[in-house]
Amino acid sequence: MSELRTEEEQVELIKKWWAENGKTVIVALVLSIAAILGWQWWQNQQQAKVEAASEAYEQMVELMSKPELTDEQKATAQHLSTQLQSEHEGTLYANYASLFKARLQLEEKKPDDALATLKAVQAAAVNETVSEVAVLRQAQILWQQGQNDQALSLLNNLKAKTYMGEVEELKGDLLTELKQPKEAKEAYLKARAVFINLGIQRPVIDMKLADLGGAGA
């Protein structure tokens, strides 16, 4: 009987514990399951978001690779650019979308709008390479507008890495127009050295150096 009473006591203890703690256990279990399901849902949402961004970006790249766009294609590219910027802010997709937007603005002969877009890209760049591209394109637009001093100032303040060759070549072009042949020659030589190290042939730089009186040392 003592064993039976012990079993009965154990059952009563379990019942008592469950009565006191059962709701808490159920709530904890429900919360745990909800957390797991919520995490899985969030991961699925993030994956879907990335896939949507990738698809929109690929469509935009395909459009922008065409030599000439119809009005309908331009409108589609603008829509995709806006979509990527608004729905994927702070990502590389948004940065590239803005760079494409600036290109479209230039094609529509809106250089000031393009400059504003590129400044925004520079401020929101997710890495140094994007920032370099944004600054380089700003300088190119300013050069085309005849604002050589401002363009040169932008490039002088840029610590270029990925596009050092392009930056130095543009510096040479600007310095040539600013009647500073010695400095222009130095910039072209730097640009040529960078391109040679990358295995890239840029015969136009040799032509520019020849116009300045030879390649020098």
PyMOL CGO cylinders between C-alpha atoms (Angstrom):
from pymol import cmd
from pymol.cgo import CYLINDER

trace = [
    CYLINDER, 0.00, 0.00, 0.00, 2.92, 2.32, 0.76, 0.3, 1, 1, 1, 1, 1, 1,
    CYLINDER, 2.92, 2.32, 0.76, 4.13, 2.00, -2.82, 0.3, 1, 1, 1, 1, 1, 1,
    CYLINDER, 4.13, 2.00, -2.82, 0.61, 2.65, -4.09, 0.3, 1, 1, 1, 1, 1, 1,
    CYLINDER, 0.61, 2.65, -4.09, 0.30, 5.69, -1.90, 0.3, 1, 1, 1, 1, 1, 1,
    CYLINDER, 0.30, 5.69, -1.90, 3.68, 6.86, -3.15, 0.3, 1, 1, 1, 1, 1, 1,
    CYLINDER, 3.68, 6.86, -3.15, 2.50, 6.54, -6.74, 0.3, 1, 1, 1, 1, 1, 1,
    CYLINDER, 2.50, 6.54, -6.74, -0.73, 8.31, -5.87, 0.3, 1, 1, 1, 1, 1, 1,
    CYLINDER, -0.73, 8.31, -5.87, 1.22, 11.05, -4.16, 0.3, 1, 1, 1, 1, 1, 1,
    CYLINDER, 1.22, 11.05, -4.16, 3.44, 11.39, -7.22, 0.3, 1, 1, 1, 1, 1, 1,
    CYLINDER, 3.44, 11.39, -7.22, 0.40, 11.66, -9.46, 0.3, 1, 1, 1, 1, 1, 1,
    CYLINDER, 0.40, 11.66, -9.46, -1.10, 14.27, -7.15, 0.3, 1, 1, 1, 1, 1, 1,
    CYLINDER, -1.10, 14.27, -7.15, 2.15, 16.21, -7.15, 0.3, 1, 1, 1, 1, 1, 1,
    CYLINDER, 2.15, 16.21, -7.15, 2.23, 16.15, -10.94, 0.3, 1, 1, 1, 1, 1, 1,
    CYLINDER, 2.23, 16.15, -10.94, -1.38, 17.27, -11.11, 0.3, 1, 1, 1, 1, 1, 1,
    CYLINDER, -1.38, 17.27, -11.11, -0.70, 20.04, -8.63, 0.3, 1, 1, 1, 1, 1, 1,
    CYLINDER, -0.70, 20.04, -8.63, 2.42, 21.18, -10.51, 0.3, 1, 1, 1, 1, 1, 1,
    CYLINDER, 2.42, 21.18, -10.51, 0.56, 21.13, -13.82, 0.3, 1, 1, 1, 1, 1, 1,
    CYLINDER, 0.56, 21.13, -13.82, -2.31, 23.10, -12.33, 0.3, 1, 1, 1, 1, 1, 1,
    CYLINDER, -2.31, 23.10, -12.33, 0.13, 25.72, -11.09, 0.3, 1, 1, 1, 1, 1, 1,
    CYLINDER, 0.13, 25.72, -11.09, 2.49, 25.79, -14.07, 0.3, 1, 1, 1, 1, 1, 1,
    CYLINDER, 2.49, 25.79, -14.07, 0.64, 24.25, -16.99, 0.3, 1, 1, 1, 1, 1, 1,
    CYLINDER, 0.64, 24.25, -16.99, -0.48, 27.54, -18.52, 0.3, 1, 1, 1, 1, 1, 1,
    CYLINDER, -0.48, 27.54, -18.52, 3.05, 28.92, -18.33, 0.3, 1, 1, 1, 1, 1, 1,
    CYLINDER, 3.05, 28.92, -18.33, 4.43, 25.83, -20.06, 0.3, 1, 1, 1, 1, 1, 1,
    CYLINDER, 4.43, 25.83, -20.06, 1.83, 26.03, -22.81, 0.3, 1, 1, 1, 1, 1, 1,
    CYLINDER, 1.83, 26.03, -22.81, 2.48, 29.74, -23.35, 0.3, 1, 1, 1, 1, 1, 1,
    CYLINDER, 2.48, 29.74, -23.35, 6.24, 29.15, -23.49, 0.3, 1, 1, 1, 1, 1, 1,
    CYLINDER, 6.24, 29.15, -23.49, 5.74, 26.31, -25.95, 0.3, 1, 1, 1, 1, 1, 1,
    CYLINDER, 5.74, 26.31, -25.95, 3.46, 28.41, -28.13, 0.3, 1, 1, 1, 1, 1, 1,
    CYLINDER, 3.46, 28.41, -28.13, 5.92, 31.31, -28.07, 0.3, 1, 1, 1, 1, 1, 1,
    CYLINDER, 5.92, 31.31, -28.07, 8.79, 29.00, -28.99, 0.3, 1, 1, 1, 1, 1, 1,
    CYLINDER, 8.79, 29.00, -28.99, 6.88, 27.58, -31.93, 0.3, 1, 1, 1, 1, 1, 1,
    CYLINDER, 6.88, 27.58, -31.93, 5.82, 31.08, -32.99, 0.3, 1, 1, 1, 1, 1, 1,
    CYLINDER, 5.82, 31.08, -32.99, 9.43, 32.27, -32.81, 0.3, 1, 1, 1, 1, 1, 1,
    CYLINDER, 9.43, 32.27, -32.81, 10.61, 29.39, -34.99, 0.3, 1, 1, 1, 1, 1, 1,
    CYLINDER, 10.61, 29.39, -34.99, 7.82, 29.91, -37.52, 0.3, 1, 1, 1, 1, 1, 1,
    CYLINDER, 7.82, 29.91, -37.52, 8.40, 33.68, -37.43, 0.3, 1, 1, 1, 1, 1, 1,
    CYLINDER, 8.40, 33.68, -37.43, 12.11, 33.24, -38.14, 0.3, 1, 1, 1, 1, 1, 1,
    CYLINDER, 12.11, 33.24, -38.14, 11.38, 30.90, -41.02, 0.3, 1, 1, 1, 1, 1, 1,
    CYLINDER, 11.38, 30.90, -41.02, 8.82, 33.37, -42.40, 0.3, 1, 1, 1, 1, 1, 1,
    CYLINDER, 8.82, 33.37, -42.40, 11.31, 36.24, -42.09, 0.3, 1, 1, 1, 1, 1, 1,
    CYLINDER, 11.31, 36.24, -42.09, 14.00, 34.23, -43.87, 0.3, 1, 1, 1, 1, 1, 1,
    CYLINDER, 14.00, 34.23, -43.87, 11.58, 33.36, -46.65, 0.3, 1, 1, 1, 1, 1, 1,
    CYLINDER, 11.58, 33.36, -46.65, 10.57, 37.01, -46.95, 0.3, 1, 1, 1, 1, 1, 1,
    CYLINDER, 10.57, 37.01, -46.95, 14.21, 38.12, -47.12, 0.3, 1, 1, 1, 1, 1, 1,
    CYLINDER, 14.21, 38.12, -47.12, 14.97, 35.52, -49.77, 0.3, 1, 1, 1, 1, 1, 1,
    CYLINDER, 14.97, 35.52, -49.77, 11.96, 36.60, -51.81, 0.3, 1, 1, 1, 1, 1, 1,
    CYLINDER, 11.96, 36.60, -51.81, 13.04, 40.23, -51.47, 0.3, 1, 1, 1, 1, 1, 1,
    CYLINDER, 13.04, 40.23, -51.47, 16.57, 39.46, -52.68, 0.3, 1, 1, 1, 1, 1, 1,
    CYLINDER, 16.57, 39.46, -52.68, 15.25, 37.46, -55.63, 0.3, 1, 1, 1, 1, 1, 1,
    CYLINDER, 15.25, 37.46, -55.63, 12.86, 40.28, -56.60, 0.3, 1, 1, 1, 1, 1, 1,
    CYLINDER, 12.86, 40.28, -56.60, 15.69, 42.83, -56.44, 0.3, 1, 1, 1, 1, 1, 1,
    CYLINDER, 15.69, 42.83, -56.44, 17.95, 40.62, -58.53, 0.3, 1, 1, 1, 1, 1, 1,
    CYLINDER, 17.95, 40.62, -58.53, 15.25, 40.13, -61.17, 0.3, 1, 1, 1, 1, 1, 1,
    CYLINDER, 15.25, 40.13, -61.17, 14.47, 43.86, -61.38, 0.3, 1, 1, 1, 1, 1, 1,
    CYLINDER, 14.47, 43.86, -61.38, 18.17, 44.69, -61.61, 0.3, 1, 1, 1, 1, 1, 1,
    CYLINDER, 18.17, 44.69, -61.61, 18.77, 42.16, -64.39, 0.3, 1, 1, 1, 1, 1, 1,
    CYLINDER, 18.77, 42.16, -64.39, 15.87, 43.64, -66.36, 0.3, 1, 1, 1, 1, 1, 1,
    CYLINDER, 15.87, 43.64, -66.36, 17.29, 47.12, -65.95, 0.3, 1, 1, 1, 1, 1, 1,
    CYLINDER, 17.29, 47.12, -65.95, 20.80, 46.03, -66.97, 0.3, 1, 1, 1, 1, 1, 1,
    CYLINDER, 20.80, 46.03, -66.97, 19.38, 44.36, -70.07, 0.3, 1, 1, 1, 1, 1, 1,
    CYLINDER, 19.38, 44.36, -70.07, 17.59, 47.57, -71.02, 0.3, 1, 1, 1, 1, 1, 1,
    CYLINDER, 17.59, 47.57, -71.02, 20.56, 49.82, -70.32, 0.3, 1, 1, 1, 1, 1, 1,
    CYLINDER, 20.56, 49.82, -70.32, 22.87, 47.62, -72.40, 0.3, 1, 1, 1, 1, 1, 1,
    CYLINDER, 22.87, 47.62, -72.40, 20.91, 48.54, -75.54, 0.3, 1, 1, 1, 1, 1, 1,
    CYLINDER, 20.91, 48.54, -75.54, 22.58, 51.20, -77.71, 0.3, 1, 1, 1, 1, 1, 1,
    CYLINDER, 22.58, 51.20, -77.71, 19.34, 53.15, -77.94, 0.3, 1, 1, 1, 1, 1, 1,
    CYLINDER, 19.34, 53.15, -77.94, 16.12, 52.98, -75.96, 0.3, 1, 1, 1, 1, 1, 1,
    CYLINDER, 16.12, 52.98, -75.96, 12.59, 53.65, -77.09, 0.3, 1, 1, 1, 1, 1, 1,
    CYLINDER, 12.59, 53.65, -77.09, 10.43, 55.93, -74.98, 0.3, 1, 1, 1, 1, 1, 1,
    CYLINDER, 10.43, 55.93, -74.98, 8.64, 52.87, -73.60, 0.3, 1, 1, 1, 1, 1, 1,
    CYLINDER, 8.64, 52.87, -73.60, 11.94, 51.22, -72.67, 0.3, 1, 1, 1, 1, 1, 1,
    CYLINDER, 11.94, 51.22, -72.67, 13.14, 54.40, -70.98, 0.3, 1, 1, 1, 1, 1, 1,
    CYLINDER, 13.14, 54.40, -70.98, 9.94, 54.53, -68.95, 0.3, 1, 1, 1, 1, 1, 1,
    CYLINDER, 9.94, 54.53, -68.95, 10.41, 50.90, -67.93, 0.3, 1, 1, 1, 1, 1, 1,
    CYLINDER, 10.41, 50.90, -67.93, 14.03, 51.54, -66.93, 0.3, 1, 1, 1, 1, 1, 1,
    CYLINDER, 14.03, 51.54, -66.93, 12.96, 54.56, -64.88, 0.3, 1, 1, 1, 1, 1, 1,
    CYLINDER, 12.96, 54.56, -64.88, 10.29, 52.48, -63.16, 0.3, 1, 1, 1, 1, 1, 1,
    CYLINDER, 10.29, 52.48, -63.16, 12.76, 49.70, -62.33, 0.3, 1, 1, 1, 1, 1, 1,
    CYLINDER, 12.76, 49.70, -62.33, 15.28, 52.23, -61.04, 0.3, 1, 1, 1, 1, 1, 1,
    CYLINDER, 15.28, 52.23, -61.04, 12.69, 53.87, -58.78, 0.3, 1, 1, 1, 1, 1, 1,
    CYLINDER, 12.69, 53.87, -58.78, 11.50, 50.47, -57.56, 0.3, 1, 1, 1, 1, 1, 1,
    CYLINDER, 11.50, 50.47, -57.56, 15.00, 49.35, -56.61, 0.3, 1, 1, 1, 1, 1, 1,
    CYLINDER, 15.00, 49.35, -56.61, 15.76, 52.63, -54.86, 0.3, 1, 1, 1, 1, 1, 1,
    CYLINDER, 15.76, 52.63, -54.86, 12.56, 52.65, -52.82, 0.3, 1, 1, 1, 1, 1, 1,
    CYLINDER, 12.56, 52.65, -52.82, 12.23, 48.96, -51.99, 0.3, 1, 1, 1, 1, 1, 1,
    CYLINDER, 12.23, 48.96, -51.99, 15.91, 48.13, -51.50, 0.3, 1, 1, 1, 1, 1, 1,
    CYLINDER, 15.91, 48.13, -51.50, 17.32, 51.30, -49.99, 0.3, 1, 1, 1, 1, 1, 1,
    CYLINDER, 17.32, 51.30, -49.99, 20.80, 50.95, -48.56, 0.3, 1, 1, 1, 1, 1, 1,
    CYLINDER, 20.80, 50.95, -48.56, 21.79, 48.09, -50.86, 0.3, 1, 1, 1, 1, 1, 1,
    CYLINDER, 21.79, 48.09, -50.86, 24.13, 47.78, -53.81, 0.3, 1, 1, 1, 1, 1, 1,
    CYLINDER, 24.13, 47.78, -53.81, 21.08, 47.30, -56.04, 0.3, 1, 1, 1, 1, 1, 1,
    CYLINDER, 21.08, 47.30, -56.04, 19.80, 50.75, -55.02, 0.3, 1, 1, 1, 1, 1, 1,
    CYLINDER, 19.80, 50.75, -55.02, 23.23, 52.30, -55.69, 0.3, 1, 1, 1, 1, 1, 1,
    CYLINDER, 23.23, 52.30, -55.69, 23.45, 50.83, -59.18, 0.3, 1, 1, 1, 1, 1, 1,
    CYLINDER, 23.45, 50.83, -59.18, 19.86, 51.78, -59.90, 0.3, 1, 1, 1, 1, 1, 1,
    CYLINDER, 19.86, 51.78, -59.90, 20.72, 55.39, -59.09, 0.3, 1, 1, 1, 1, 1, 1,
    CYLINDER, 20.72, 55.39, -59.09, 23.77, 55.27, -61.36, 0.3, 1, 1, 1, 1, 1, 1,
    CYLINDER, 23.77, 55.27, -61.36, 21.54, 54.08, -64.20, 0.3, 1, 1, 1, 1, 1, 1,
    CYLINDER, 21.54, 54.08, -64.20, 19.07, 56.83, -63.35, 0.3, 1, 1, 1, 1, 1, 1,
    CYLINDER, 19.07, 56.83, -63.35, 21.85, 59.43, -63.74, 0.3, 1, 1, 1, 1, 1, 1,
    CYLINDER, 21.85, 59.43, -63.74, 22.73, 57.97, -67.13, 0.3, 1, 1, 1, 1, 1, 1,
    CYLINDER, 22.73, 57.97, -67.13, 19.11, 58.26, -68.26, 0.3, 1, 1, 1, 1, 1, 1,
    CYLINDER, 19.11, 58.26, -68.26, 19.02, 61.86, -67.06, 0.3, 1, 1, 1, 1, 1, 1,
    CYLINDER, 19.02, 61.86, -67.06, 22.12, 62.64, -69.11, 0.3, 1, 1, 1, 1, 1, 1,
    CYLINDER, 22.12, 62.64, -69.11, 20.55, 61.06, -72.18, 0.3, 1, 1, 1, 1, 1, 1,
    CYLINDER, 20.55, 61.06, -72.18, 17.54, 63.29, -71.60, 0.3, 1, 1, 1, 1, 1, 1,
    CYLINDER, 17.54, 63.29, -71.60, 19.94, 66.28, -71.50, 0.3, 1, 1, 1, 1, 1, 1,
    CYLINDER, 19.94, 66.28, -71.50, 19.40, 66.94, -67.79, 0.3, 1, 1, 1, 1, 1, 1,
    CYLINDER, 19.40, 66.94, -67.79, 22.99, 67.19, -66.51, 0.3, 1, 1, 1, 1, 1, 1,
    CYLINDER, 22.99, 67.19, -66.51, 22.07, 69.09, -63.35, 0.3, 1, 1, 1, 1, 1, 1,
    CYLINDER, 22.07, 69.09, -63.35, 19.59, 66.38, -62.39, 0.3, 1, 1, 1, 1, 1, 1,
    CYLINDER, 19.59, 66.38, -62.39, 22.24, 63.76, -63.11, 0.3, 1, 1, 1, 1, 1, 1,
    CYLINDER, 22.24, 63.76, -63.11, 24.71, 65.59, -60.87, 0.3, 1, 1, 1, 1, 1, 1,
    CYLINDER, 24.71, 65.59, -60.87, 22.19, 65.68, -58.04, 0.3, 1, 1, 1, 1, 1, 1,
    CYLINDER, 22.19, 65.68, -58.04, 21.54, 61.96, -58.45, 0.3, 1, 1, 1, 1, 1, 1,
    CYLINDER, 21.54, 61.96, -58.45, 25.25, 61.16, -58.45, 0.3, 1, 1, 1, 1, 1, 1,
    CYLINDER, 25.25, 61.16, -58.45, 25.83, 63.24, -55.31, 0.3, 1, 1, 1, 1, 1, 1,
    CYLINDER, 25.83, 63.24, -55.31, 23.08, 61.23, -53.62, 0.3, 1, 1, 1, 1, 1, 1,
    CYLINDER, 23.08, 61.23, -53.62, 24.74, 58.00, -54.74, 0.3, 1, 1, 1, 1, 1, 1,
    CYLINDER, 24.74, 58.00, -54.74, 28.06, 59.20, -53.35, 0.3, 1, 1, 1, 1, 1, 1,
    CYLINDER, 28.06, 59.20, -53.35, 26.44, 59.96, -49.99, 0.3, 1, 1, 1, 1, 1, 1,
    CYLINDER, 26.44, 59.96, -49.99, 24.62, 56.60, -49.85, 0.3, 1, 1, 1, 1, 1, 1,
    CYLINDER, 24.62, 56.60, -49.85, 27.36, 54.43, -51.38, 0.3, 1, 1, 1, 1, 1, 1,
    CYLINDER, 27.36, 54.43, -51.38, 27.63, 51.03, -49.74, 0.3, 1, 1, 1, 1, 1, 1,
    CYLINDER, 27.63, 51.03, -49.74, 31.29, 50.65, -50.73, 0.3, 1, 1, 1, 1, 1, 1,
    CYLINDER, 31.29, 50.65, -50.73, 34.27, 52.65, -52.01, 0.3, 1, 1, 1, 1, 1, 1,
    CYLINDER, 34.27, 52.65, -52.01, 33.91, 51.43, -55.59, 0.3, 1, 1, 1, 1, 1, 1,
    CYLINDER, 33.91, 51.43, -55.59, 30.41, 52.86, -55.95, 0.3, 1, 1, 1, 1, 1, 1,
    CYLINDER, 30.41, 52.86, -55.95, 31.58, 56.12, -54.40, 0.3, 1, 1, 1, 1, 1, 1,
    CYLINDER, 31.58, 56.12, -54.40, 34.46, 56.31, -56.89, 0.3, 1, 1, 1, 1, 1, 1,
    CYLINDER, 34.46, 56.31, -56.89, 32.13, 55.80, -59.84, 0.3, 1, 1, 1, 1, 1, 1,
    CYLINDER, 32.13, 55.80, -59.84, 29.76, 58.48, -58.56, 0.3, 1, 1, 1, 1, 1, 1,
    CYLINDER, 29.76, 58.48, -58.56, 32.56, 61.03, -58.13, 0.3, 1, 1, 1, 1, 1, 1,
    CYLINDER, 32.56, 61.03, -58.13, 34.20, 60.15, -61.45, 0.3, 1, 1, 1, 1, 1, 1,
    CYLINDER, 34.20, 60.15, -61.45, 30.92, 60.63, -63.32, 0.3, 1, 1, 1, 1, 1, 1,
    CYLINDER, 30.92, 60.63, -63.32, 30.27, 63.92, -61.55, 0.3, 1, 1, 1, 1, 1, 1,
    CYLINDER, 30.27, 63.92, -61.55, 33.69, 65.12, -62.67, 0.3, 1, 1, 1, 1, 1, 1,
    CYLINDER, 33.69, 65.12, -62.67, 33.01, 64.02, -66.25, 0.3, 1, 1, 1, 1, 1, 1,
    CYLINDER, 33.01, 64.02, -66.25, 29.76, 66.00, -66.32, 0.3, 1, 1, 1, 1, 1, 1,
    CYLINDER, 29.76, 66.00, -66.32, 31.41, 69.08, -64.84, 0.3, 1, 1, 1, 1, 1, 1,
    CYLINDER, 31.41, 69.08, -64.84, 34.19, 68.79, -67.44, 0.3, 1, 1, 1, 1, 1, 1,
    CYLINDER, 34.19, 68.79, -67.44, 31.60, 68.65, -70.21, 0.3, 1, 1, 1, 1, 1, 1,
    CYLINDER, 31.60, 68.65, -70.21, 30.02, 71.78, -68.72, 0.3, 1, 1, 1, 1, 1, 1,
    CYLINDER, 30.02, 71.78, -68.72, 33.37, 73.56, -68.73, 0.3, 1, 1, 1, 1, 1, 1,
    CYLINDER, 33.37, 73.56, -68.73, 33.64, 73.59, -64.93, 0.3, 1, 1, 1, 1, 1, 1,
    CYLINDER, 33.64, 73.59, -64.93, 37.19, 72.25, -65.02, 0.3, 1, 1, 1, 1, 1, 1,
    CYLINDER, 37.19, 72.25, -65.02, 38.39, 73.62, -61.68, 0.3, 1, 1, 1, 1, 1, 1,
    CYLINDER, 38.39, 73.62, -61.68, 35.43, 72.12, -59.84, 0.3, 1, 1, 1, 1, 1, 1,
    CYLINDER, 35.43, 72.12, -59.84, 35.86, 68.79, -61.61, 0.3, 1, 1, 1, 1, 1, 1,
    CYLINDER, 35.86, 68.79, -61.61, 39.57, 68.70, -60.78, 0.3, 1, 1, 1, 1, 1, 1,
    CYLINDER, 39.57, 68.70, -60.78, 38.86, 69.53, -57.15, 0.3, 1, 1, 1, 1, 1, 1,
    CYLINDER, 38.86, 69.53, -57.15, 36.50, 66.55, -56.92, 0.3, 1, 1, 1, 1, 1, 1,
    CYLINDER, 36.50, 66.55, -56.92, 39.13, 64.21, -58.32, 0.3, 1, 1, 1, 1, 1, 1,
    CYLINDER, 39.13, 64.21, -58.32, 41.93, 65.58, -56.15, 0.3, 1, 1, 1, 1, 1, 1,
    CYLINDER, 41.93, 65.58, -56.15, 39.84, 64.83, -53.06, 0.3, 1, 1, 1, 1, 1, 1,
    CYLINDER, 39.84, 64.83, -53.06, 39.11, 61.29, -54.24, 0.3, 1, 1, 1, 1, 1, 1,
    CYLINDER, 39.11, 61.29, -54.24, 41.34, 58.49, -52.98, 0.3, 1, 1, 1, 1, 1, 1,
    CYLINDER, 41.34, 58.49, -52.98, 40.76, 56.28, -55.98, 0.3, 1, 1, 1, 1, 1, 1,
    CYLINDER, 40.76, 56.28, -55.98, 41.56, 52.59, -55.92, 0.3, 1, 1, 1, 1, 1, 1,
    CYLINDER, 41.56, 52.59, -55.92, 39.39, 50.67, -58.36, 0.3, 1, 1, 1, 1, 1, 1,
    CYLINDER, 39.39, 50.67, -58.36, 39.25, 53.41, -61.01, 0.3, 1, 1, 1, 1, 1, 1,
    CYLINDER, 39.25, 53.41, -61.01, 42.62, 55.05, -60.44, 0.3, 1, 1, 1, 1, 1, 1,
    CYLINDER, 42.62, 55.05, -60.44, 43.54, 54.84, -64.11, 0.3, 1, 1, 1, 1, 1, 1,
    CYLINDER, 43.54, 54.84, -64.11, 40.35, 56.55, -65.26, 0.3, 1, 1, 1, 1, 1, 1,
    CYLINDER, 40.35, 56.55, -65.26, 40.68, 59.20, -62.56, 0.3, 1, 1, 1, 1, 1, 1,
    CYLINDER, 40.68, 59.20, -62.56, 44.27, 60.05, -63.47, 0.3, 1, 1, 1, 1, 1, 1,
    CYLINDER, 44.27, 60.05, -63.47, 43.46, 60.18, -67.18, 0.3, 1, 1, 1, 1, 1, 1,
    CYLINDER, 43.46, 60.18, -67.18, 40.58, 62.57, -66.55, 0.3, 1, 1, 1, 1, 1, 1,
    CYLINDER, 40.58, 62.57, -66.55, 42.87, 64.67, -64.37, 0.3, 1, 1, 1, 1, 1, 1,
    CYLINDER, 42.87, 64.67, -64.37, 45.25, 64.86, -67.31, 0.3, 1, 1, 1, 1, 1, 1,
    CYLINDER, 45.25, 64.86, -67.31, 42.43, 66.01, -69.61, 0.3, 1, 1, 1, 1, 1, 1,
    CYLINDER, 42.43, 66.01, -69.61, 41.36, 68.68, -67.14, 0.3, 1, 1, 1, 1, 1, 1,
    CYLINDER, 41.36, 68.68, -67.14, 44.90, 69.90, -66.49, 0.3, 1, 1, 1, 1, 1, 1,
    CYLINDER, 44.90, 69.90, -66.49, 45.52, 70.10, -70.23, 0.3, 1, 1, 1, 1, 1, 1,
    CYLINDER, 45.52, 70.10, -70.23, 42.52, 72.39, -70.64, 0.3, 1, 1, 1, 1, 1, 1,
    CYLINDER, 42.52, 72.39, -70.64, 43.65, 74.40, -67.62, 0.3, 1, 1, 1, 1, 1, 1,
    CYLINDER, 43.65, 74.40, -67.62, 46.98, 75.02, -69.40, 0.3, 1, 1, 1, 1, 1, 1,
    CYLINDER, 46.98, 75.02, -69.40, 49.04, 73.01, -66.93, 0.3, 1, 1, 1, 1, 1, 1,
    CYLINDER, 49.04, 73.01, -66.93, 50.97, 70.69, -69.28, 0.3, 1, 1, 1, 1, 1, 1,
    CYLINDER, 50.97, 70.69, -69.28, 53.55, 69.51, -66.75, 0.3, 1, 1, 1, 1, 1, 1,
    CYLINDER, 53.55, 69.51, -66.75, 50.91, 68.37, -64.26, 0.3, 1, 1, 1, 1, 1, 1,
    CYLINDER, 50.91, 68.37, -64.26, 48.80, 66.92, -67.09, 0.3, 1, 1, 1, 1, 1, 1,
    CYLINDER, 48.80, 66.92, -67.09, 51.75, 64.87, -68.29, 0.3, 1, 1, 1, 1, 1, 1,
    CYLINDER, 51.75, 64.87, -68.29, 52.31, 63.50, -64.78, 0.3, 1, 1, 1, 1, 1, 1,
    CYLINDER, 52.31, 63.50, -64.78, 48.67, 62.49, -64.54, 0.3, 1, 1, 1, 1, 1, 1,
    CYLINDER, 48.67, 62.49, -64.54, 48.74, 60.74, -67.93, 0.3, 1, 1, 1, 1, 1, 1,
    CYLINDER, 48.74, 60.74, -67.93, 51.90, 58.85, -66.98, 0.3, 1, 1, 1, 1, 1, 1,
    CYLINDER, 51.90, 58.85, -66.98, 50.26, 57.66, -63.76, 0.3, 1, 1, 1, 1, 1, 1,
    CYLINDER, 50.26, 57.66, -63.76, 47.18, 56.59, -65.70, 0.3, 1, 1, 1, 1, 1, 1,
    CYLINDER, 47.18, 56.59, -65.70, 49.26, 54.72, -68.27, 0.3, 1, 1, 1, 1, 1, 1,
    CYLINDER, 49.26, 54.72, -68.27, 51.20, 52.91, -65.53, 0.3, 1, 1, 1, 1, 1, 1,
    CYLINDER, 51.20, 52.91, -65.53, 47.97, 51.81, -63.85, 0.3, 1, 1, 1, 1, 1, 1,
    CYLINDER, 47.97, 51.81, -63.85, 46.50, 50.49, -67.09, 0.3, 1, 1, 1, 1, 1, 1,
    CYLINDER, 46.50, 50.49, -67.09, 49.73, 48.67, -67.99, 0.3, 1, 1, 1, 1, 1, 1,
    CYLINDER, 49.73, 48.67, -67.99, 49.73, 46.96, -64.59, 0.3, 1, 1, 1, 1, 1, 1,
    CYLINDER, 49.73, 46.96, -64.59, 46.16, 45.86, -65.26, 0.3, 1, 1, 1, 1, 1, 1,
    CYLINDER, 46.16, 45.86, -65.26, 47.08, 44.56, -68.71, 0.3, 1, 1, 1, 1, 1, 1,
    CYLINDER, 47.08, 44.56, -68.71, 44.90, 47.18, -70.40, 0.3, 1, 1, 1, 1, 1, 1,
    CYLINDER, 44.90, 47.18, -70.40, 46.01, 48.92, -73.59, 0.3, 1, 1, 1, 1, 1, 1,
    CYLINDER, 46.01, 48.92, -73.59, 45.13, 52.62, -73.76, 0.3, 1, 1, 1, 1, 1, 1,
    CYLINDER, 45.13, 52.62, -73.76, 46.90, 53.99, -76.88, 0.3, 1, 1, 1, 1, 1, 1,
    CYLINDER, 46.90, 53.99, -76.88, 44.88, 57.20, -76.57, 0.3, 1, 1, 1, 1, 1, 1,
    CYLINDER, 44.88, 57.20, -76.57, 46.98, 58.12, -73.53, 0.3, 1, 1, 1, 1, 1, 1,
    CYLINDER, 46.98, 58.12, -73.53, 50.15, 57.88, -75.62, 0.3, 1, 1, 1, 1, 1, 1,
    CYLINDER, 50.15, 57.88, -75.62, 48.50, 60.20, -78.14, 0.3, 1, 1, 1, 1, 1, 1,
    CYLINDER, 48.50, 60.20, -78.14, 47.69, 62.69, -75.39, 0.3, 1, 1, 1, 1, 1, 1,
    CYLINDER, 47.69, 62.69, -75.39, 51.24, 62.49, -74.08, 0.3, 1, 1, 1, 1, 1, 1,
    CYLINDER, 51.24, 62.49, -74.08, 52.58, 63.05, -77.60, 0.3, 1, 1, 1, 1, 1, 1,
    CYLINDER, 52.58, 63.05, -77.60, 50.46, 66.19, -77.86, 0.3, 1, 1, 1, 1, 1, 1,
    CYLINDER, 50.46, 66.19, -77.86, 52.15, 67.41, -74.68, 0.3, 1, 1, 1, 1, 1, 1,
    CYLINDER, 52.15, 67.41, -74.68, 55.62, 66.76, -76.05, 0.3, 1, 1, 1, 1, 1, 1,
    CYLINDER, 55.62, 66.76, -76.05, 56.30, 63.06, -75.56, 0.3, 1, 1, 1, 1, 1, 1,
    CYLINDER, 56.30, 63.06, -75.56, 55.98, 60.35, -72.97, 0.3, 1, 1, 1, 1, 1, 1,
    CYLINDER, 55.98, 60.35, -72.97, 58.97, 61.41, -70.95, 0.3, 1, 1, 1, 1, 1, 1,
    CYLINDER, 58.97, 61.41, -70.95, 60.68, 59.02, -68.59, 0.3, 1, 1, 1, 1, 1, 1,
]
cmd.load_cgo(trace, "trace")
